[in-house]
Amino acid sequence: MAYRILCVEPSYAPMGDTLAVSLSAGAGFRLERASWERVVVEGLARFSVDVILAVIVRAAEAAECFRRLRQRSVAVPTLAVLPEASDDELLRCVVDAADDFTVWPVGALELRHRLARLLGPERSPSASVQRQLTEEVGMTQLVGADPQFARMVEQLPLIAESDAPVLITGETGTGKELCAGAIHHLGRRRHAPFVAVDCAAIPDHLFENELFGHARGAFTDAHRDHRGLVLTADGGTLFLDEIDALSLTAQAKLLRFLQEHTFKPLGSERPIRTDVNVIAATNRDLEAAVRDRQFRSDLYFRLNVMRLQLPPLRERRGDIPLLAAHFLEHQRRAATEVPRRWFTTTALRKLLHYHWPGNVRELLNVVHRAAVFSKGKEILPHHLSLPGGAPGIGPSFRAAKAGAIAEFERTYVGALLDKHLGNVTAAAREAHKDRRVFTRLIKKYGIDRPADPSESGSPH
């Protein structure tokens, strides 16, 4: 099935040829073109399309186009393509009327992914997962369209089908507990408890009592039986955050429970069997901790059955405007009598250029502060309080340098693949890289390369 896309563009600045090349690299899209002038005169009734790609240069044209769109009896999702130097009036118009927007020049991979997201579950499995979580359990925080983030979201229902232990890794603030909750709600245990445990907050001498509970008389002041967190989570999910904070002694006790699925409360001789799925999370390199003898290798291998790696925000910068707008709207709905606000172009640019060592959680806090201190309808750059006072500065020189190199490699490799329509050999040749080295970079950054026409026998 080919999805029908209407590209509405100014006659004086047509981009349809370039966009058609980008879309031809991915199967399933059929592009039809119309000028703004034609749309204004004829309207959109004669077009039967699945999504509208609106190339916008001037705010007045955008306002007229969106007025025509609102006159349609059937809603069609709209993706706006803006020039890089868009003014605030144009940005306001698009934020109010379009379903999504991107900035020109836009890569083929990003363009196809954003269209797929608007087209729904058949083209975007991650959008289907996000919609299911929103509709069924009100979980609206999983926001993003970046390919790396989308691939991670698409794994959630597959992991949820299994009862194997799950290990979620990623930097602080990337949403590990959020993903753990999503796995729980997508699986068969959704109607049972989800119990989150901050392992770093439990003193070592209290770990066994907190997890497994105690029997009456087990120690002084133990006047009644106490259900531990494991029994509280029976039938559901036990989420162990910061698993690396456990001492080696606590790790040994946890390993025994994972192996036998039974435990004994303190002071009790009767073993109790429970049906609990365990999800662990860490922001540390557990492999290095195992090598340094700070984490038990047997526990690591017991937990590392289903692995979910969350990308840092600086590796999915295309999602920063989406997340910022989502947090701003959430803040507006939580307050009373607060007008709708938007980020100016310069404010968005400031967000995009920052390193985000605190990831999505840090972005949430920055947006909330901006919403409090901005009195008007616009979020300006000075409303955005970013630590360090300068964009691009991370917690250390080494971390900032590593992040900058990774971002360059990922962007460079993705751009070459888009340019050569997925032909790895041609892209590697232009980069003066060995094809095997170039392929490793594609796998390292999880780049979803366009379908190479030469591999399917189709004409170039």
C-alpha positions as CSV (number, residue, x, y, z in Angstrom):
1,M,0.0,0.0,0.0
2,A,1.4,3.4,-1.0
3,Y,0.5,6.3,1.3
4,R,-0.5,9.4,-0.6
5,I,1.3,12.6,0.4
6,L,0.3,16.1,-0.8
7,C,3.3,18.5,-0.9
8,V,1.9,22.0,-0.7
9,E,4.8,24.4,-1.7
10,P,5.3,28.0,-2.8
11,S,5.6,28.4,-6.6
12,Y,8.6,30.7,-6.1
13,A,10.5,28.3,-3.8
14,P,9.6,24.7,-4.8
15,M,11.1,21.9,-2.8
16,G,9.1,19.0,-4.1
17,D,11.8,17.6,-6.3
18,T,14.2,17.3,-3.4
19,L,11.5,15.9,-1.1
20,A,10.5,13.4,-3.8
21,V,14.1,12.1,-3.9
22,S,14.1,11.7,-0.1
23,L,10.8,9.8,-0.1
24,S,11.7,7.6,-3.0
25,A,14.4,6.0,-0.9
26,G,11.7,4.5,1.3
27,A,9.0,2.3,0.0
28,G,5.3,3.1,0.4
29,F,5.0,6.8,-0.3
30,R,3.4,8.5,-3.4
31,L,4.0,12.2,-3.6
32,E,1.6,14.7,-5.3
33,R,2.4,18.4,-5.5
34,A,0.4,21.5,-5.4
35,S,1.3,25.2,-5.1
36,W,0.0,27.5,-2.4
37,E,-1.8,29.5,-5.0
38,R,-3.7,26.5,-6.3
39,V,-4.7,25.4,-2.8
40,V,-6.0,28.9,-2.0
41,V,-8.1,29.0,-5.2
42,E,-9.3,25.4,-5.4
43,G,-9.2,24.3,-1.8
44,L,-8.3,20.8,-0.8
45,A,-11.6,19.0,-1.6
46,R,-10.3,17.5,-4.8
47,F,-7.2,15.9,-3.1
48,S,-7.5,12.5,-1.5
49,V,-4.4,12.2,0.6
50,D,-3.2,10.5,3.8
51,V,-0.9,13.3,5.0
52,I,-0.1,16.9,4.0
53,L,3.6,18.0,3.7
54,A,3.4,21.8,4.0
55,V,6.5,23.7,2.8
56,I,6.2,27.1,4.6
57,V,8.2,30.2,3.9
58,R,5.8,33.1,4.8
59,A,3.4,33.3,7.7
60,A,0.6,34.8,5.7
61,E,0.6,31.8,3.3
62,A,0.7,29.4,6.2
63,A,-2.3,31.0,7.9
64,E,-4.3,30.8,4.7
65,C,-3.3,27.2,4.1
66,F,-4.2,26.1,7.6
67,R,-7.5,27.9,7.3
68,R,-8.2,25.7,4.2
69,L,-7.2,22.6,6.1
70,R,-9.6,23.4,8.9
71,Q,-12.5,23.6,6.4
72,R,-12.0,19.9,5.5
73,S,-14.6,17.6,6.9
74,V,-12.0,14.8,7.4
75,A,-8.9,15.7,9.4
76,V,-5.6,15.0,7.7
77,P,-2.3,15.1,9.7
78,T,0.0,17.9,8.6
79,L,3.8,18.0,8.7
80,A,5.2,21.5,8.2
81,V,8.7,22.1,6.7
82,L,10.1,25.5,7.8
83,P,13.2,27.4,6.7
84,E,16.1,27.3,9.2
85,A,15.8,31.1,9.7
86,S,12.1,31.1,10.6
87,D,10.8,34.2,12.4
88,D,8.6,34.0,15.6
89,E,5.4,34.8,13.7
90,L,5.9,31.8,11.4
91,L,6.8,29.5,14.3
92,R,3.7,30.6,16.2
93,C,1.5,29.9,13.2
94,V,2.9,26.4,12.8
95,V,2.8,25.5,16.5
96,D,-0.9,26.4,16.6
97,A,-2.0,24.6,13.5
98,A,0.4,21.8,12.4
99,D,0.6,18.3,13.9
100,D,4.4,18.3,13.7
101,F,7.1,20.4,12.1
102,T,10.8,20.1,11.0
103,V,13.4,22.6,9.8
104,W,14.8,22.7,6.3
105,P,17.2,21.2,5.2
106,V,15.8,17.9,6.5
107,G,17.4,14.5,6.1
108,A,15.6,11.7,4.2
109,L,15.6,9.4,7.3
110,E,14.1,12.1,9.6
111,L,11.5,13.1,7.0
112,R,10.3,9.5,6.4
113,H,10.2,8.8,10.1
114,R,8.1,11.9,10.9
115,L,5.6,11.0,8.2
116,A,5.4,7.5,9.4
117,R,4.7,8.7,12.9
118,L,1.8,10.8,11.6
119,L,0.4,8.0,9.5
120,G,-0.1,5.8,12.5
121,P,0.7,2.2,13.7
122,E,1.0,0.6,10.3
123,R,3.9,2.8,9.4
124,S,5.2,3.5,12.9
125,P,5.2,0.7,15.5
126,S,6.6,3.0,18.1
127,A,3.6,5.4,17.6
128,S,1.3,2.4,18.2
129,V,3.0,1.6,21.5
130,Q,2.9,5.2,22.7
131,R,-0.8,5.5,21.8
132,Q,-1.6,2.2,23.6
133,L,0.2,3.4,26.8
134,T,-1.6,6.8,26.6
135,E,-5.1,5.3,26.1
136,E,-4.9,2.4,28.5
137,V,-2.9,3.7,31.4
138,G,-2.6,7.4,30.8
139,M,1.2,7.2,30.3
140,T,1.9,10.2,28.2
141,Q,5.6,10.8,29.0
142,L,7.0,8.6,26.3
143,V,7.5,11.3,23.7
144,G,9.8,11.2,20.7
145,A,10.2,10.6,17.0
146,D,14.0,10.1,16.7
147,P,14.8,6.7,15.0
148,Q,17.0,5.6,17.9
149,F,14.3,6.4,20.4
150,A,11.6,4.8,18.2
151,R,13.5,1.5,18.0
152,M,13.8,1.4,21.7
153,V,10.1,2.0,22.2
154,E,9.3,-0.8,19.6
155,Q,11.2,-3.2,21.8
156,L,9.0,-2.6,24.9
157,P,6.0,-4.8,23.9
158,L,8.4,-7.6,22.8
159,I,10.2,-7.5,26.2
160,A,6.8,-7.3,28.0
161,E,5.8,-10.7,26.5
162,S,8.6,-12.4,28.3
163,D,8.9,-13.1,32.0
164,A,12.7,-13.1,31.8
165,P,14.6,-10.5,34.0
166,V,15.2,-7.2,32.3
167,L,18.2,-4.9,32.6
168,I,17.7,-1.3,31.6
169,T,20.8,0.8,31.2
170,G,21.2,4.5,30.4
171,E,22.4,7.8,31.9
172,T,20.6,9.5,34.7
173,G,17.4,11.2,33.5
174,T,16.8,9.1,30.4
175,G,13.6,7.5,31.7
176,K,14.6,4.1,33.0
177,E,11.7,3.9,35.5
178,L,9.3,5.1,32.9
179,C,10.3,2.3,30.5
180,A,10.1,-0.2,33.3
181,G,6.5,0.9,34.0
182,A,5.7,0.7,30.3
183,I,7.0,-2.9,30.2
184,H,4.9,-3.8,33.2
185,H,1.7,-2.2,31.7
186,L,2.2,-3.8,28.3
187,G,2.5,-7.3,29.7
188,R,0.3,-9.9,31.4
189,R,1.1,-8.5,34.8
190,R,-0.5,-5.1,34.2
191,H,-3.3,-5.6,36.7
192,A,-0.9,-6.6,39.5
193,P,1.4,-4.3,41.5
194,F,4.4,-2.4,40.1
195,V,6.8,-1.9,43.0
196,A,9.7,0.4,42.5
197,V,12.7,0.2,44.8
198,D,15.6,2.7,45.1
199,C,18.5,0.4,46.0
200,A,20.7,3.3,46.8
201,A,18.3,4.5,49.5
202,I,18.3,1.2,51.5
203,P,21.0,0.8,54.1
204,D,22.9,-2.5,53.6
205,H,21.8,-3.8,57.0
206,L,18.1,-3.2,56.2
207,F,18.2,-4.6,52.7
208,E,17.0,-8.2,53.6
209,N,14.2,-6.9,55.8
210,E,13.0,-4.3,53.2
211,L,12.9,-6.9,50.4
212,F,11.8,-10.1,52.2
213,G,10.1,-8.8,55.4
214,H,10.2,-10.4,58.8
215,A,8.2,-12.7,61.1
216,R,6.9,-11.6,64.4
217,G,9.5,-11.9,67.1
218,A,12.4,-11.9,64.6
219,F,14.1,-9.1,66.5
220,T,13.3,-6.5,69.2
221,D,10.2,-4.5,68.4
222,A,9.1,-7.0,65.7
223,H,5.6,-7.2,67.2
224,R,3.9,-8.4,64.0
225,D,4.7,-10.0,60.7
226,H,6.0,-7.5,58.0
227,R,5.4,-8.1,54.3
228,G,8.6,-7.2,52.3
229,L,8.6,-5.5,48.9
230,V,8.9,-8.9,47.1
231,L,5.7,-10.2,48.6
232,T,4.0,-6.8,48.0
233,A,4.9,-7.2,44.3
234,D,3.6,-10.8,44.1
235,G,2.1,-11.4,40.7
236,G,3.5,-8.2,39.4
237,T,6.8,-6.4,38.8
238,L,9.7,-5.5,41.1
239,F,11.7,-2.7,39.7
240,L,15.2,-2.4,41.3
241,D,16.6,1.0,40.4
242,E,20.3,1.7,40.9
243,I,21.0,-2.0,41.2
244,D,24.8,-1.2,41.2
245,A,24.4,0.4,44.7
246,L,23.9,-2.9,46.4
247,S,26.7,-4.3,48.4
248,L,28.2,-7.7,47.5
249,T,26.3,-9.3,50.5
250,A,23.0,-7.9,49.3
251,Q,23.8,-9.0,45.8
252,A,24.3,-12.6,47.0
253,K,20.9,-12.6,48.7
254,L,19.2,-11.1,45.6
255,L,20.8,-13.7,43.4
256,R,19.6,-16.6,45.5
257,F,16.0,-15.2,45.3
258,L,16.3,-14.9,41.5
259,Q,17.6,-18.4,41.1
260,E,15.0,-20.1,43.4
261,H,12.0,-17.7,43.2
262,T,11.7,-18.3,47.0
263,F,12.7,-16.4,50.1
264,K,12.5,-16.7,53.9
265,P,11.4,-13.6,55.9
266,L,13.7,-12.8,58.7
267,G,13.0,-15.0,61.7
268,S,11.0,-17.5,59.6
269,E,11.9,-21.1,58.6
270,R,9.1,-21.4,56.1
271,P,10.1,-20.5,52.5
272,I,7.7,-18.5,50.5
273,R,7.4,-18.8,46.7
274,T,6.4,-15.7,44.7
275,D,5.7,-15.0,41.1
276,V,7.5,-11.7,40.5
277,N,9.2,-10.4,37.4
278,V,12.3,-8.4,38.1
279,I,13.4,-5.3,36.2
280,A,16.8,-3.8,37.2
281,A,18.2,-0.5,36.1
282,T,21.6,1.2,36.4
283,N,23.4,4.3,35.0
284,R,26.8,2.6,35.5
285,D,28.8,0.4,33.3
286,L,28.1,-3.0,34.9
287,E,30.6,-4.8,32.8
288,A,33.3,-2.6,34.2
289,A,32.0,-3.1,37.7
290,V,32.2,-6.8,37.2
291,R,35.8,-6.5,36.0
292,D,36.6,-4.4,39.1
293,R,34.9,-7.0,41.4
294,Q,32.4,-4.4,42.5
295,F,29.4,-6.4,41.0
296,R,28.9,-10.1,41.0
297,S,29.3,-11.6,37.6
298,D,26.7,-14.3,38.3
299,L,24.1,-11.7,39.3
300,Y,25.0,-9.6,36.2
301,F,24.4,-12.6,33.9
302,R,21.2,-13.5,35.7
303,L,19.8,-10.0,35.2
304,N,21.2,-9.3,31.7
305,V,18.7,-11.6,29.9
306,M,16.6,-8.8,28.2
307,R,18.7,-5.7,27.7
308,L,17.2,-2.3,27.0
309,Q,19.7,0.6,26.4
310,L,18.2,4.1,26.6
311,P,19.8,6.8,24.4
312,P,20.9,10.0,26.0
313,L,19.1,13.2,24.9
314,R,22.1,14.6,23.1
315,E,21.9,11.6,20.7
316,R,18.3,12.3,19.9
317,R,18.4,16.1,19.5
318,G,15.5,16.0,17.0
319,D,13.2,15.1,19.9
320,I,14.2,18.2,22.0
321,P,11.6,20.5,20.4
322,L,8.9,17.8,20.7
323,L,9.7,17.1,24.4
324,A,10.0,20.8,25.2
325,A,6.6,21.6,23.7
326,H,5.1,18.5,25.4
327,F,6.4,19.6,28.8
328,L,5.2,23.2,28.2
329,E,1.7,22.1,27.3
330,H,1.6,19.7,30.3
331,Q,2.6,22.6,32.6
332,R,-0.2,24.8,31.1
333,R,-2.8,22.1,31.7
334,A,-1.7,21.6,35.3
335,A,-2.1,25.3,36.1
336,T,-5.3,27.4,35.9
337,E,-6.0,30.3,33.5
338,V,-2.5,30.0,31.9
339,P,-2.4,31.0,28.2
340,R,-0.8,28.8,25.6
341,R,2.9,29.5,25.2
342,W,5.5,28.7,22.6
343,F,9.3,28.8,22.3
344,T,10.8,31.4,20.0
345,T,13.2,30.2,17.3
346,T,16.2,31.5,19.3
347,A,15.0,29.7,22.4
348,L,14.7,26.4,20.6
349,R,18.2,26.9,19.2
350,K,19.5,27.4,22.7
351,L,17.9,24.1,23.8
352,L,19.2,22.3,20.7
353,H,22.8,23.4,21.3
354,Y,23.0,22.5,25.0
355,H,24.7,19.2,26.0
356,W,22.0,18.0,28.4
357,P,24.0,16.0,31.0
358,G,20.8,15.5,33.0
359,N,18.9,14.3,29.9
360,V,15.1,14.4,29.7
361,R,14.7,15.1,33.4
362,E,16.9,18.1,33.1
363,L,14.9,19.4,30.1
364,L,11.7,18.9,32.1
365,N,13.1,21.1,34.9
366,V,14.3,23.8,32.5
367,V,11.0,24.0,30.8
368,H,9.1,24.2,34.1
369,R,11.3,27.0,35.3
370,A,10.8,28.8,32.0
371,A,7.1,28.5,32.3
372,V,7.1,30.0,35.8
373,F,9.3,33.0,35.0
374,S,8.0,33.9,31.5
375,K,5.0,36.3,31.9
376,G,4.0,36.5,28.2
377,K,3.1,34.0,25.6
378,E,6.7,33.5,24.3
379,I,9.5,31.5,25.9
380,L,12.6,33.6,25.2
381,P,16.3,32.5,25.5
382,H,16.8,34.4,28.8
383,H,13.9,32.4,30.4
384,L,15.9,29.2,29.9
385,S,18.2,28.7,32.8
386,L,21.0,26.3,31.7
387,P,23.9,25.5,34.0
388,G,27.3,26.8,33.1
389,G,25.9,29.7,31.1
390,A,27.1,28.3,27.8
391,P,25.7,25.7,25.5
392,G,27.5,22.5,24.7
393,I,29.3,22.2,28.1
394,G,28.9,18.9,29.9
395,P,29.9,17.8,33.3
396,S,33.5,17.4,32.3
397,F,35.8,18.1,29.3
398,R,36.1,14.4,28.6
399,A,32.3,13.8,28.6
400,A,31.7,16.9,26.5
401,K,34.3,15.8,24.0
402,A,33.0,12.2,23.8
403,G,29.5,13.5,23.3
404,A,30.5,15.9,20.5
405,I,32.5,13.2,18.7
406,A,29.6,10.7,18.9
407,E,27.1,13.3,17.7
408,F,29.3,14.2,14.8
409,E,29.9,10.6,13.8
410,R,26.2,9.7,14.0
411,T,25.1,12.8,12.0
412,Y,27.9,12.4,9.4
413,V,27.2,8.7,8.8
414,G,23.4,9.3,8.6
415,A,23.8,12.2,6.2
416,L,26.0,10.2,3.8
417,L,23.6,7.2,3.9
418,D,20.8,9.6,3.0
419,K,22.8,11.2,0.2
420,H,23.6,7.8,-1.3
421,L,20.1,6.4,-0.7
422,G,21.4,3.6,1.6
423,N,24.3,2.5,-0.5
424,V,26.9,1.6,2.1
425,T,29.7,1.1,-0.3
426,A,29.3,4.5,-2.0
427,A,28.9,6.2,1.4
428,A,32.0,4.6,2.8
429,R,34.0,5.5,-0.4
430,E,33.1,9.2,0.0
431,A,34.0,9.1,3.7
432,H,37.4,7.4,2.8
433,K,36.5,4.6,5.2
434,D,36.8,0.9,4.8
435,R,33.3,-0.6,4.2
436,R,33.5,-2.8,7.2
437,V,34.5,0.1,9.5
438,F,31.7,2.2,8.1
439,T,29.2,-0.7,8.7
440,R,30.4,-0.9,12.3
441,L,29.6,2.8,12.7
442,I,26.1,2.2,11.4
443,K,25.6,-0.5,13.9
444,K,27.2,1.4,16.7
445,Y,24.7,4.3,16.5
446,G,21.7,2.2,15.4
447,I,21.3,4.1,12.2
448,D,18.3,3.0,10.2
449,R,19.7,3.4,6.7
450,P,17.4,4.0,3.7
451,A,16.5,1.0,1.5
452,D,19.2,0.8,-1.2
453,P,17.4,0.5,-4.6
454,S,20.4,-1.5,-6.0
455,E,19.9,-4.2,-3.4
456,S,16.3,-4.9,-4.5
457,G,17.0,-4.8,-8.2
458,S,14.9,-1.6,-8.6
459,P,16.1,1.1,-10.9
460,H,18.0,4.1,-9.5
